[in-house]
């Protein structure tokens, strides 16, 4: 039983990261490691991206993280059956000894990110150890929880950041020294990113990392719903148990700064003409007959002066900015810090979705959340809906709000690069 660690009666004082026996694809049993990987479950654009990944390899991880069947119960049962079959057939094998894993991502434009994958003790926001910065949707947490229960596995690591700032010098040296060694695996995915993975199994090295991280605080960069799922499942199992821990990738952003991008909205059943018409007199609306890069540049310029959005779906772009101050005063809650009240995501949810367009933010039949900008526009044009494109929030704003205990509207940010799913999994019963 992978029970990772011991039970504590008091709240954790810092990050408690423990080694685990990674579950990994046997490269001799699959077509290629790149062909069995996937972006995180919530980044896969459906249905096109899902179908593409399913066709890439019969053992692509998407069959576990996004199983396809007629009912929720059938989907989770299918994932559990698939995982059991792959284990029995040796498609997935367990590493011989517990370790922490150094994970590297590199693109062709000079971006380099390294971090440590391990099993992190699950904590509550009130503990001040792992800070969320976004709200979650209950139905997504319920879906992820059902999947993890059925498979008894953490199928993909979520992304956490911490600021080493000199206090984790030994960890930094260990990560970089490890990256000079031959990796356990190396592959390049079709997005051009190179991925490499190493195991740190020496007890002294593991203890050194654990000691330094025990003084650190982390921010959830990507994976709020999975972290909420970890917390729910921990509460369902008496401690100590493997469910006290969850699979994470920890990145020191003092050493490897992340990129922060926006997550866009696709509004089903709302044509752009109707969306724009509802904004007349409430915002300034300017039609832009330009390509996407120029439209995004115009959005960036407008966002410097205040709240701004791009609407798309009819072959053009509509720059929406300069909201009526009285409208914001009536619709944006006043009981939060100014930095929260002025977020584009706040105005989008409180003013546009709730007040102007009357679209429930957690109804998947009315709204979808998509990371890829061009894909959001294309789907809006194909479906006759409205794409709402946002400008990204700065990381310092996100971290400052999180430290105040203030959560942003759901799906406000997209930190990256995100870890590829399928390189290392954590089975809770091994």
BAGU-615741 format. One line per 8 residues: their letters; for each residue x, y, z of C-alpha. Coordinates in pm, 1 decimal, decimal comma. Layout:
! residues N
A	X/Y/Z | ...
END
This chain:
! residues 430
XXXXXXXX	0,0/0,0/0,0 | 144,5/334,2/-107,9 | 60,8/515,5/216,1 | 331,6/780,1/178,1 | 414,7/922,0/516,8 | 249,0/947,0/854,1 | -56,0/1105,0/1013,8 | -31,5/1442,9/1182,4
XXXXXXXX	-275,7/1587,7/1431,5 | -170,2/1944,9/1363,4 | -197,1/2149,4/1046,8 | 103,9/2113,9/817,2 | 361,3/2390,7/841,9 | 477,2/2363,0/482,3 | 486,5/2137,5/179,6 | 519,8/1768,3/266,2
XXXXXXXX	633,1/1591,0/-49,2 | 689,0/1215,4/-45,6 | 832,6/967,3/-295,2 | 613,7/711,1/-467,2 | 650,8/423,0/-711,2 | 564,3/578,0/-1044,3 | 340,1/398,1/-1288,7 | 478,3/446,3/-1641,3
XXXXXXXX	427,1/319,7/-1994,1 | 661,4/42,7/-2106,0 | 815,7/198,7/-2419,6 | 850,1/-146,9/-2576,1 | 473,0/-202,2/-2554,1 | 347,9/121,5/-2712,3 | 404,3/285,4/-3049,6 | 584,6/585,4/-2901,3
XXXXXXXX	578,1/772,6/-2573,0 | 468,0/1090,1/-2751,6 | 168,3/908,6/-2901,1 | 35,6/798,6/-2560,6 | 56,0/1141,4/-2394,9 | -213,0/1407,3/-2378,4 | -261,2/1759,3/-2250,4 | -441,7/1774,2/-1912,6
XXXXXXXX	-804,2/1659,9/-1932,3 | -947,6/2012,8/-1924,7 | -719,5/2140,7/-2202,8 | -824,9/1879,2/-2458,8 | -1052,4/2052,4/-2709,8 | -1353,7/1830,6/-2758,1 | -1452,3/1650,7/-2970,2 | -1181,6/1712,7/-3234,2
XXXXXXXX	-881,2/1696,9/-3001,3 | -1022,6/1394,9/-2820,8 | -1068,0/1202,3/-3143,6 | -718,3/1297,7/-3257,9 | -563,4/1165,4/-2936,4 | -767,7/844,9/-2945,0 | -646,2/781,2/-3299,4 | -281,5/854,1/-3210,2
XXXXXXXX	-235,9/526,1/-3021,1 | -477,9/265,6/-2879,9 | -313,4/318,8/-2540,5 | -326,4/698,6/-2530,4 | -378,9/826,0/-2174,3 | -691,5/1011,4/-2287,6 | -874,1/679,1/-2258,5 | -816,9/700,9/-1882,5
XXXXXXXX	-855,0/1073,6/-1817,4 | -1149,7/1127,5/-2056,9 | -1322,8/790,4/-2101,9 | -1611,6/794,1/-2349,4 | -1937,8/612,9/-2271,1 | -2308,4/685,4/-2250,5 | -2336,2/759,0/-1878,1 | -2104,3/892,3/-1605,4
XXXXXXXX	-2105,9/553,4/-1431,3 | -2020,1/375,3/-1755,4 | -1734,7/619,0/-1821,6 | -1567,0/562,7/-1485,0 | -1617,8/185,1/-1510,9 | -1459,2/193,2/-1855,8 | -1155,3/383,8/-1725,2 | -1111,9/138,4/-1437,2
XXXXXXXX	-1139,8/-161,0/-1672,7 | -891,6/-4,7/-1913,8 | -638,9/62,2/-1638,2 | -668,9/-292,6/-1502,6 | -620,2/-435,1/-1851,9 | -315,4/-221,5/-1925,8 | -158,4/-325,4/-1594,6 | -227,7/-692,6/-1662,9
XXXXXXXX	-83,6/-665,8/-2014,9 | 226,5/-479,3/-1898,0 | 140,1/-166,7/-2097,4 | 184,6/24,7/-1769,9 | 449,8/-94,1/-1524,9 | 547,7/18,4/-1176,5 | 894,6/153,9/-1104,5 | 1092,9/-77,0/-872,4
XXXXXXXX	1148,4/172,5/-588,9 | 986,2/491,1/-462,1 | 1125,7/818,3/-583,7 | 1066,2/1180,7/-654,8 | 1076,6/1262,2/-1025,3 | 1255,2/1551,6/-1193,9 | 1052,8/1659,8/-1496,5 | 1181,6/1885,9/-1771,1
XXXXXXXX	994,4/2060,9/-2052,8 | 1171,5/2249,0/-2328,5 | 1048,9/2409,2/-2650,4 | 1235,9/2532,0/-2956,3 | 1214,2/2897,0/-2852,1 | 1438,4/2886,3/-2547,3 | 1174,4/2803,4/-2285,4 | 1300,7/2563,6/-2019,0
XXXXXXXX	1100,8/2445,1/-1719,1 | 1203,9/2192,4/-1456,8 | 1020,3/2076,3/-1147,9 | 970,5/1787,5/-907,9 | 684,5/1538,5/-926,2 | 585,2/1372,7/-600,8 | 295,7/1283,0/-373,7 | 203,9/1594,1/-174,5
XXXXXXXX	14,6/1586,0/154,7 | -331,0/1728,6/91,8 | -417,5/2036,9/296,4 | -704,0/2281,9/328,3 | -685,4/2646,4/214,5 | -710,8/2754,3/579,7 | -376,4/2580,9/646,5 | -206,1/2835,9/421,8
XXXXXXXX	19,1/2571,3/264,1 | -137,8/2523,2/-80,6 | -317,2/2835,5/-198,4 | -600,7/2816,2/-451,1 | -672,8/3125,1/-658,7 | -984,6/3017,7/-847,8 | -1330,0/2889,9/-763,9 | -1430,0/2542,6/-882,0
XXXXXXXX	-1740,1/2391,9/-1040,1 | -1897,2/2122,3/-819,2 | -1999,9/1897,9/-1110,0 | -1641,0/1883,9/-1237,7 | -1509,4/1790,2/-891,4 | -1775,1/1518,6/-866,9 | -1672,8/1383,4/-1208,3 | -1299,4/1377,4/-1123,2
XXXXXXXX	-1371,1/1218,9/-783,4 | -1573,7/938,1/-942,6 | -1290,2/873,3/-1187,5 | -1022,7/862,2/-915,0 | -1236,2/638,4/-692,9 | -1295,7/392,7/-975,4 | -931,6/376,2/-1084,2 | -771,2/421,2/-737,6
XXXXXXXX	-514,7/636,6/-913,5 | -391,8/989,9/-963,6 | -383,3/985,2/-1343,5 | -210,5/1317,7/-1406,6 | -13,1/1562,5/-1191,4 | -150,0/1906,6/-1123,9 | 84,1/2206,0/-1144,7 | 189,2/2395,8/-830,2
XXXXXXXX	438,6/2679,8/-805,3 | 655,5/2795,5/-517,0 | 915,4/3068,9/-475,1 | 1250,8/2925,3/-376,8 | 1418,9/3267,8/-341,8 | 1744,5/3114,0/-217,3 | 1582,7/2901,6/53,6 | 1587,7/2589,2/-160,8
XXXXXXXX	1942,0/2603,9/-296,6 | 2012,7/2235,0/-235,4 | 1692,4/2136,2/-416,0 | 1781,0/2356,0/-713,6 | 2127,3/2200,0/-734,3 | 1982,5/1849,6/-709,2 | 1732,8/1917,3/-987,3 | 1997,1/2059,7/-1218,1
XXXXXXXX	2253,7/1791,9/-1133,8 | 1994,9/1522,2/-1201,3 | 1911,4/1680,0/-1537,7 | 2274,0/1620,7/-1644,5 | 2221,8/1244,1/-1613,0 | 2064,0/1008,1/-1870,0 | 1684,1/1028,6/-1828,0 | 1433,7/750,8/-1763,7
XXXXXXXX	1246,2/872,2/-2067,8 | 1271,8/1140,0/-2333,5 | 1016,5/1226,9/-2599,0 | 900,6/1518,9/-2811,8 | 526,6/1575,8/-2846,0 | 360,2/1714,9/-3157,2 | 342,6/2063,9/-3007,6 | 722,6/2075,4/-3029,3
XXXXXXXX	788,0/2037,6/-2657,2 | 1060,1/1803,0/-2544,4 | 991,3/1609,6/-2224,1 | 1245,7/1429,5/-2003,3 | 1199,0/1247,8/-1672,5 | 1443,7/1125,7/-1405,3 | 1393,5/952,8/-1070,2 | 1558,4/1067,5/-745,0
XXXXXXXX	1566,3/761,6/-520,8 | 1865,1/821,8/-292,2 | 1720,0/862,4/61,4 | 1963,0/1144,8/149,2 | 1870,3/1341,8/-163,6 | 1498,1/1287,2/-101,9 | 1535,3/1398,8/262,0 | 1720,6/1714,3/154,6
XXXXXXXX	1440,4/1811,2/-84,2 | 1174,0/1732,4/175,6 | 1346,5/1945,2/438,9 | 1371,0/2250,3/214,7 | 1017,5/2225,0/77,2 | 876,2/2193,0/428,9 | 934,0/2566,0/465,6 | 758,7/2657,6/139,8
XXXXXXXX	408,9/2763,0/43,5 | 263,6/2674,4/-298,2 | 16,1/2832,5/-537,1 | -209,9/2614,3/-748,9 | -117,5/2715,4/-1102,2 | -324,4/2451,4/-1281,1 | -550,4/2185,3/-1132,8 | -794,2/2353,1/-892,8
XXXXXXXX	-1060,5/2091,3/-961,2 | -818,3/1803,5/-909,0 | -691,9/1956,4/-582,9 | -1051,7/1995,6/-463,5 | -1100,7/1632,5/-565,5 | -797,5/1526,7/-358,5 | -949,2/1705,1/-59,5 | -1286,4/1535,4/-108,1
XXXXXXXX	-1134,0/1189,2/-140,4 | -905,6/1243,9/160,1 | -1215,6/1321,7/368,0 | -1377,0/994,9/254,0 | -1091,3/772,5/373,8 | -976,2/737,8/735,6 | -624,3/869,1/785,7 | -354,6/751,9/745,5
XXXXXXXX	-419,6/636,5/389,4 | -279,9/689,1/38,1 | -563,0/939,0/-13,9 | -388,9/1179,1/226,0 | -160,3/1259,5/-68,9 | -206,3/1368,4/-428,8 | 14,6/1373,0/-737,4 | 166,2/1714,8/-814,5
XXXXXXXX	441,0/1884,6/-1012,4 | 616,4/2156,5/-809,4 | 798,1/2429,6/-1004,0 | 1014,5/2699,3/-846,7 | 907,3/3009,8/-1038,7 | 1196,9/3208,6/-895,4 | 1415,2/2979,6/-1108,8 | 1171,7/2885,2/-1387,8
XXXXXXXX	902,6/3152,6/-1440,9 | 578,0/3021,3/-1586,6 | 380,1/3174,2/-1868,5 | 34,2/3301,2/-1777,9 | -236,1/3289,8/-2042,6 | -608,9/3348,0/-2042,0 | -880,2/3084,2/-2063,0 | -1149,6/3183,4/-2309,2
XXXXXXXX	-1525,4/3124,9/-2308,7 | -1744,2/2974,4/-2578,7 | -2108,8/3069,1/-2535,8 | -2343,2/2814,9/-2691,2 | -2667,0/2934,8/-2848,4 | -2580,0/3305,2/-2832,3 | -2500,1/3448,2/-3177,8 | -2244,8/3727,5/-3186,0
XXXXXXXX	-2499,5/3972,3/-3324,1 | -2721,9/3918,2/-3019,7 | -2429,6/3933,9/-2777,6 | -2309,8/4263,9/-2924,9 | -2658,7/4412,4/-2940,6 | -2707,2/4350,6/-2569,0 | -2394,3/4554,4/-2492,3 | -2494,0/4872,3/-2673,6
XXXXXXXX	-2494,2/5164,5/-2430,7 | -2319,8/4958,0/-2161,6 | -1974,4/4916,2/-2320,2 | -1794,0/5063,2/-2615,9 | -1804,1/4811,6/-2901,2 | -1570,6/4840,0/-3201,0 | -1582,2/4600,1/-3497,2 | -1234,6/4490,4/-3613,6
XXXXXXXX	-1185,4/4344,5/-3960,9 | -832,3/4218,0/-3888,2 | -655,5/3881,4/-3837,9 | -649,4/3720,1/-3493,9 | -296,3/3839,4/-3396,8 | -389,0/4202,5/-3467,2 | -717,4/4165,7/-3279,2 | -531,5/4027,2/-2977,6
XXXXXXXX	-286,6/4318,4/-2993,9 | -580,8/4559,0/-2988,0 | -720,3/4371,4/-2686,8 | -385,7/4400,5/-2506,7 | -376,2/4775,6/-2568,3 | -733,0/4822,9/-2445,6 | -669,3/4606,3/-2138,5 | -399,8/4850,9/-2025,5
XXXXXXXX	-671,4/5111,4/-1970,8 | -940,4/4894,1/-1811,7 | -1167,4/4595,7/-1866,6 | -1164,9/4471,8/-2225,4 | -1280,3/4164,5/-2417,8 | -1286,2/4036,1/-2774,6 | -1601,9/3875,6/-2911,3 | -1584,9/3654,3/-3220,0
XXXXXXXX	-1791,0/3405,1/-3414,7 | -1913,9/3590,1/-3723,8 | -1588,0/3619,9/-3915,8 | -1484,6/3946,1/-3748,9 | -1376,6/4057,6/-3402,8 | -1560,7/4296,3/-3173,2 | -1351,6/4484,0/-2917,2 | -1560,4/4543,3/-2604,7
XXXXXXXX	-1419,5/4793,3/-2353,3 | -1490,9/5106,6/-2149,2 | -1775,0/4966,2/-1935,4 | -2028,1/5205,8/-1786,9 | -1907,6/5274,2/-1429,2 | -2264,8/5272,3/-1297,7 | -2318,6/4927,5/-1450,8 | -2009,5/4793,3/-1272,9
XXXXXXXX	-2117,6/4949,8/-945,1 | -2453,9/4772,7/-971,0 | -2325,2/4431,7/-1074,8 | -1978,6/4369,8/-926,3 | -1976,8/4267,9/-557,7 | -1825,7/4541,3/-341,4 | -1704,9/4316,0/-57,3 | -1376,8/4213,6/-224,7
XXXXXXXX	-1041,8/4390,7/-277,0 | -1014,5/4636,3/-565,2 | -770,4/4403,6/-743,4 | -1047,0/4140,8/-756,7 | -1328,5/4380,2/-850,4 | -1135,1/4508,3/-1150,6 | -1034,8/4169,4/-1294,1 | -1161,8/4106,8/-1646,1
XXXXXXXX	-1285,9/3765,6/-1533,7 | -1481,1/3925,4/-1250,4 | -1651,3/4171,6/-1484,0 | -1712,8/3896,1/-1737,9 | -1888,1/3671,8/-1485,9 | -2062,6/3927,3/-1264,8 | -2162,7/4176,3/-1532,7 | -2169,7/4014,9/-1876,4
XXXXXXXX	-2266,0/3654,1/-1803,7 | -2491,4/3707,2/-1502,8 | -2646,2/4046,4/-1573,6 | -2636,1/4114,4/-1948,6 | -2644,1/3774,8/-2120,6 | -2802,9/3568,0/-1839,3 | -2578,3/3264,8/-1895,1 | -2510,5/3035,9/-1595,2
XXXXXXXX	-2133,8/3002,1/-1559,9 | -2147,3/2636,1/-1452,8 | -2393,8/2508,3/-1715,5 | -2192,9/2309,3/-1973,1 | -2481,9/2328,0/-2219,6 | -2449,1/2707,4/-2226,8 | -2075,9/2774,1/-2178,6 | -1743,7/2601,0/-2242,8
XXXXXXXX	-1396,8/2698,7/-2122,2 | -1122,8/2662,0/-2385,5 | -750,8/2734,6/-2352,9 | -662,8/2757,9/-2721,6 | -747,6/3098,0/-2870,4 | -778,8/2997,6/-3236,1 | -981,6/2687,5/-3144,1 | -1228,0/2900,5/-2945,1
XXXXXXXX	-1284,2/3131,2/-3243,0 | -1313,4/2842,0/-3488,0 | -1568,8/2658,7/-3275,5 | -1776,4/2975,0/-3230,9 | -1780,6/3031,9/-3607,3 | -1866,8/2666,7/-3672,6 | -2140,6/2644,2/-3407,3 | -2292,5/2990,5/-3446,5
XXXXXXXX	-2204,2/3084,4/-3088,2 | -1994,1/3359,9/-2934,3 | -1627,8/3336,8/-2841,4 | -1522,2/3564,4/-2556,9 | -1145,0/3613,9/-2557,7 | -968,0/3751,4/-2249,5 | -630,3/3910,1/-2184,3 | -412,3/3719,5/-1931,8
XXXXXXXX	-367,5/3823,7/-1568,3 | -18,8/3882,8/-1427,8 | 115,5/3614,8/-1192,6 | 183,8/3866,6/-915,0 | -185,0/3967,0/-910,2 | -287,5/3601,5/-884,0 | -44,0/3529,5/-601,5 | -131,9/3843,9/-405,2
XXXXXXXX	-503,4/3765,2/-415,0 | -439,1/3403,2/-315,9 | -236,6/3513,0/-14,1 | -532,2/3729,1/92,1 | -755,8/3423,0/69,9 | -947,0/3572,2/-222,0 | -1034,5/3335,1/-505,1 | -1073,9/3454,2/-861,4
XXXXXXXX	-1366,8/3353,0/-1083,2 | -1331,7/2999,3/-1212,6 | -1105,5/2941,4/-1511,3 | -945,6/3284,3/-1484,5 | -589,9/3186,3/-1572,5 | -389,7/2928,2/-1762,3 | -37,2/2881,5/-1630,2 | 206,7/2691,1/-1845,4
XXXXXXXX	367,1/2497,5/-1976,2 | 145,9/2232,1/-1821,1 | 279,9/1883,8/-1750,8 | 196,0/1628,8/-2017,2 | -41,3/1358,5/-1896,9 | 78,4/1002,4/-1941,3 | 445,6/1029,9/-1845,8 | 404,5/919,9/-1483,3
XXXXXX	93,6/814,1/-1287,5 | 39,7/726,9/-921,3 | -153,6/412,5/-831,7 | -283,9/434,1/-477,4 | -301,0/58,6/-416,9 | 52,4/-37,3/-520,7
END
